[in-house]
Amino acid sequence: MRATAPYTSIKTTDCRQFDSESDEHLEWLETTFIEYLSTMEPQCLAKNFLTKEAYQRLVMTTHPNAECVRYL
């Protein structure tokens, strides 16, 4: 499946591309998302929804990915 309309016609801010080093989505990714994962970890492990290894990899790769986006 692919988008049939150009990016500029998309109105939702959650689907837009990163546009600057200070993009609020990068800030959310590095703070709120990590906090959310840490609060969800016990529930995920109890329900076998997210393994301990998957959780660790998500946390470990989130910050470097945000830094990579800032660099590019």
Residue pairs with C-beta under 8 A, 6 or more apart in sequence:
3 10
7 16
7 17
10 16
18 25
18 26
18 69
21 70
23 69
26 66
26 69
26 70
29 62
29 65
29 66
30 62
30 63
30 66
33 62
34 59
34 62
37 55
37 58
37 59
38 59
40 50
41 50
41 55
43 49
44 50
44 55
45 51
45 52
45 55
50 58
